[in-house]
Amino acid sequence: MTKLLKRATGVGLAAALISLPLLSGCTVMASSEQLAMLEEARKKAESAEADLNTCRETRAQLEKELADKKALLAKLRNDRDVVQKAISE
């Protein structure tokens, strides 16, 4: 009895999996409109990736400039402290 139930369940599951694409209206090939939409989406994705790379490069450049300016500021503050100490003596 259990073998029969398992077999019936297995056959029912297989039939459901086989018939699902037929019932969902999937086509074998994409239409030209769908292909055009896919190509447009691909181009937009490539453009967005290029913009992202440009932004990353700009950010890296700005972070380097910031680090350079912070180093210069630290040097100038140190020089100022040395001069103030020399004046006060």
PAMAR-395704 format. One record per residue (C-alpha): residue number from 1; residue in three letters; x, y, z. Coordinates in nm, 2 decimals. Each point is the difference from the previous one (the first is absolute). Layout:
% PAMAR-395704
PT     i    aa       px       py       pz
PT   NUM   ALA        X        Y        Z
...
END
This chain:
% PAMAR-395704
PT     i    aa       px       py       pz
PT     1   MET     0.00     0.00     0.00
PT     2   THR     0.28     0.25     0.09
PT     3   LYS     0.19    -0.09    -0.32
PT     4   LEU    -0.31     0.07    -0.20
PT     5   LEU    -0.05     0.34     0.17
PT     6   LYS     0.37     0.09    -0.04
PT     7   ARG    -0.02    -0.09    -0.37
PT     8   ALA    -0.32     0.19    -0.06
PT     9   THR     0.15     0.30     0.18
PT    10   GLY     0.31    -0.02    -0.21
PT    11   VAL    -0.19    -0.03    -0.33
PT    12   GLY    -0.23     0.29     0.10
PT    13   LEU     0.30     0.21     0.08
PT    14   ALA     0.17    -0.08    -0.32
PT    15   ALA    -0.32     0.07    -0.20
PT    16   ALA    -0.03     0.34     0.18
PT    17   LEU     0.36     0.09    -0.08
PT    18   ILE    -0.04    -0.09    -0.36
PT    19   SER    -0.33     0.18    -0.05
PT    20   LEU     0.10     0.31     0.19
PT    21   PRO     0.19     0.17    -0.30
PT    22   LEU    -0.29    -0.09    -0.23
PT    23   LEU    -0.26     0.16     0.23
PT    24   SER     0.21     0.31     0.08
PT    25   GLY     0.01     0.12    -0.36
PT    26   CYS     0.38    -0.01    -0.03
PT    27   THR     0.12     0.02    -0.36
PT    28   VAL     0.30    -0.18    -0.14
PT    29   MET     0.15     0.31    -0.15
PT    30   ALA    -0.01     0.36     0.12
PT    31   SER    -0.18     0.25    -0.23
PT    32   SER     0.20     0.28    -0.17
PT    33   GLU    -0.16     0.25     0.23
PT    34   GLN     0.13    -0.20     0.30
PT    35   LEU     0.34    -0.02    -0.15
PT    36   ALA     0.00     0.37    -0.06
PT    37   MET    -0.10     0.06     0.36
PT    38   LEU     0.28    -0.23     0.12
PT    39   GLU     0.26     0.17    -0.22
PT    40   GLU    -0.12     0.34     0.13
PT    41   ALA     0.03    -0.12     0.36
PT    42   ARG     0.35    -0.14    -0.07
PT    43   LYS     0.11     0.33    -0.14
PT    44   LYS    -0.14     0.19     0.30
PT    45   ALA     0.18    -0.24     0.24
PT    46   GLU     0.33     0.05    -0.19
PT    47   SER    -0.05     0.38     0.02
PT    48   ALA    -0.08    -0.02     0.37
PT    49   GLU     0.31    -0.21     0.06
PT    50   ALA     0.21     0.25    -0.20
PT    51   ASP    -0.14     0.29     0.21
PT    52   LEU     0.07    -0.20     0.32
PT    53   ASN     0.36    -0.05    -0.11
PT    54   THR     0.04     0.37    -0.07
PT    55   CYS    -0.15     0.09     0.34
PT    56   ARG     0.24    -0.25     0.17
PT    57   GLU     0.30     0.15    -0.18
PT    58   THR    -0.11     0.36     0.09
PT    59   ARG    -0.05    -0.11     0.36
PT    60   ALA     0.35    -0.16     0.01
PT    61   GLN     0.15     0.32    -0.14
PT    62   LEU    -0.19     0.22     0.25
PT    63   GLU     0.10    -0.23     0.29
PT    64   LYS     0.37     0.04    -0.11
PT    65   GLU    -0.03     0.37    -0.02
PT    66   LEU    -0.16     0.01     0.34
PT    67   ALA     0.28    -0.21     0.15
PT    68   ASP     0.26     0.22    -0.16
PT    69   LYS    -0.17     0.32     0.14
PT    70   LYS    -0.03    -0.16     0.34
PT    71   ALA     0.37    -0.08     0.00
PT    72   LEU     0.08     0.36    -0.11
PT    73   LEU    -0.22     0.13     0.28
PT    74   ALA     0.17    -0.21     0.26
PT    75   LYS     0.34     0.12    -0.13
PT    76   LEU    -0.11     0.36     0.01
PT    77   ARG    -0.14    -0.03     0.35
PT    78   ASN     0.32    -0.16     0.11
PT    79   ASP     0.20     0.29    -0.15
PT    80   ARG    -0.23     0.25     0.17
PT    81   ASP     0.05    -0.17     0.33
PT    82   VAL     0.38     0.01    -0.04
PT    83   VAL    -0.01     0.37    -0.09
PT    84   GLN    -0.24     0.08     0.29
PT    85   LYS     0.23    -0.19     0.24
PT    86   ALA     0.30     0.19    -0.13
PT    87   ILE    -0.17     0.34     0.04
PT    88   SER    -0.11    -0.08     0.35
PT    89   GLU     0.35    -0.08     0.12
END
